[in-house]
């Protein structure tokens, strides 16, 4: 059986204790990151509403159009086949 160098000389109870501590740390980190995602999602929604209101009520063109229009002043280049 191959023994990990980190675990060398540790009793099974010590290793279990370490793993339980690591598990708890990861659970706390996961909860924190989930809260961060929730906050970011809320912020994005609020910013989207602010932009929508500014565009509708103040007639400010904030968002780019989804389909860019081709400029009429530049000629199309012909591709050779």
SELO-906034 format. One record per residue (C-alpha): residue number from 0; chain; x negated, y negated, z negated. Coordinates in Angstrom, 1 decimal. Layout:
N
k NUM	c A	xx X	yy Y	zz Z
...
//
This chain:
81
k 0	c A	xx 0.0	yy 0.0	zz 0.0
k 1	c A	xx -1.3	yy -3.4	zz 1.0
k 2	c A	xx -1.3	yy -6.0	zz -1.9
k 3	c A	xx -0.9	yy -9.7	zz -1.0
k 4	c A	xx -3.9	yy -11.7	zz -2.3
k 5	c A	xx -1.6	yy -14.2	zz -4.0
k 6	c A	xx 0.1	yy -11.5	zz -6.0
k 7	c A	xx -3.1	yy -9.7	zz -7.1
k 8	c A	xx -3.2	yy -9.2	zz -10.8
k 9	c A	xx 0.4	yy -10.3	zz -11.4
k 10	c A	xx 3.0	yy -8.1	zz -13.1
k 11	c A	xx 6.3	yy -7.5	zz -11.3
k 12	c A	xx 8.0	yy -9.6	zz -13.9
k 13	c A	xx 5.7	yy -12.5	zz -13.2
k 14	c A	xx 6.3	yy -12.2	zz -9.5
k 15	c A	xx 10.1	yy -12.0	zz -10.0
k 16	c A	xx 9.9	yy -15.1	zz -12.1
k 17	c A	xx 7.9	yy -17.0	zz -9.4
k 18	c A	xx 10.4	yy -15.9	zz -6.7
k 19	c A	xx 13.3	yy -17.0	zz -8.8
k 20	c A	xx 11.7	yy -20.4	zz -9.3
k 21	c A	xx 11.0	yy -20.7	zz -5.5
k 22	c A	xx 14.6	yy -19.6	zz -4.8
k 23	c A	xx 15.9	yy -22.4	zz -7.1
k 24	c A	xx 13.6	yy -25.0	zz -5.5
k 25	c A	xx 14.8	yy -24.0	zz -2.0
k 26	c A	xx 18.5	yy -24.2	zz -3.2
k 27	c A	xx 18.0	yy -27.7	zz -4.5
k 28	c A	xx 16.1	yy -28.7	zz -1.3
k 29	c A	xx 18.9	yy -27.2	zz 0.8
k 30	c A	xx 21.6	yy -29.1	zz -1.1
k 31	c A	xx 19.6	yy -32.3	zz -0.7
k 32	c A	xx 19.2	yy -31.8	zz 3.0
k 33	c A	xx 22.9	yy -31.0	zz 3.4
k 34	c A	xx 23.7	yy -34.3	zz 1.7
k 35	c A	xx 21.3	yy -36.1	zz 4.0
k 36	c A	xx 23.0	yy -34.6	zz 7.1
k 37	c A	xx 26.5	yy -35.6	zz 5.7
k 38	c A	xx 25.3	yy -39.2	zz 5.0
k 39	c A	xx 23.7	yy -39.5	zz 8.5
k 40	c A	xx 27.0	yy -38.2	zz 10.1
k 41	c A	xx 29.0	yy -40.7	zz 8.1
k 42	c A	xx 26.6	yy -43.5	zz 9.0
k 43	c A	xx 26.9	yy -42.6	zz 12.7
k 44	c A	xx 30.7	yy -42.7	zz 12.6
k 45	c A	xx 30.7	yy -46.1	zz 10.9
k 46	c A	xx 28.2	yy -47.5	zz 13.4
k 47	c A	xx 30.4	yy -46.1	zz 16.2
k 48	c A	xx 33.4	yy -47.9	zz 14.8
k 49	c A	xx 31.5	yy -51.2	zz 14.4
k 50	c A	xx 30.4	yy -51.0	zz 18.0
k 51	c A	xx 33.9	yy -50.1	zz 19.3
k 52	c A	xx 35.4	yy -53.1	zz 17.4
k 53	c A	xx 32.7	yy -55.5	zz 18.6
k 54	c A	xx 33.3	yy -54.3	zz 22.2
k 55	c A	xx 37.1	yy -54.6	zz 22.0
k 56	c A	xx 37.6	yy -57.7	zz 19.9
k 57	c A	xx 34.5	yy -59.7	zz 20.7
k 58	c A	xx 34.2	yy -58.5	zz 24.3
k 59	c A	xx 30.5	yy -57.6	zz 23.8
k 60	c A	xx 29.1	yy -55.0	zz 26.2
k 61	c A	xx 27.0	yy -53.1	zz 23.7
k 62	c A	xx 27.0	yy -49.5	zz 25.1
k 63	c A	xx 25.4	yy -48.6	zz 28.4
k 64	c A	xx 27.7	yy -47.3	zz 31.0
k 65	c A	xx 27.7	yy -43.5	zz 31.2
k 66	c A	xx 27.1	yy -43.5	zz 35.0
k 67	c A	xx 24.6	yy -46.0	zz 36.2
k 68	c A	xx 25.5	yy -47.9	zz 39.3
k 69	c A	xx 23.0	yy -48.0	zz 42.1
k 70	c A	xx 21.7	yy -51.5	zz 42.8
k 71	c A	xx 22.9	yy -52.8	zz 46.2
k 72	c A	xx 19.9	yy -54.9	zz 46.7
k 73	c A	xx 17.4	yy -52.0	zz 47.0
k 74	c A	xx 17.6	yy -49.9	zz 50.2
k 75	c A	xx 17.8	yy -46.1	zz 49.9
k 76	c A	xx 14.6	yy -44.3	zz 50.9
k 77	c A	xx 14.9	yy -41.7	zz 53.5
k 78	c A	xx 13.5	yy -38.3	zz 52.6
k 79	c A	xx 11.8	yy -36.3	zz 55.3
k 80	c A	xx 12.6	yy -32.6	zz 55.5
//
